[in-house]
Amino acid sequence: MYHNMQPKEAQSLVDSLVERRIPLIWEDDDVRRVLDPKLKLRSQVLLLLSTSTGKVATSDLLKWTGYRNRSYFEKLLRQMHGERLLELAIDKVQAQILPPGSAEAAEIMRMRSQ
């Protein structure tokens, strides 16, 4: 009825309330999972990093993806580091998403929500 919002802001608020969102990342205590098993490993890593704060242990990323081939996983992380999607620590025990990786993760989420 009476409010201090502009019509566009009010519509945006209503849209956010009625939109049914299905989360792409599930988390519980120290476990996270990407709920779309069809996503490529690279995409899963970007999503997991983009929804984490700060640095993430690469061992956690490996555990969260459920991927079993550690040598390929580490090779992928080095490749993504070279592409400047993530920052991989010199000792390779931690990773952190970089702005280009965040942009790619946002695009994955946008495409997934369509």
ABEGO torsion letter per residue (X at the ends): XBBABBAAAAAAAAAAAABBBBBABBBBEABBBBABAABBAAAAAAAAAAABBEBBBAAAAAAAAGBABAAAAAAAAAAAAAAGABBBBAAGABBBBBAAAAAAAAAAAAAAAX
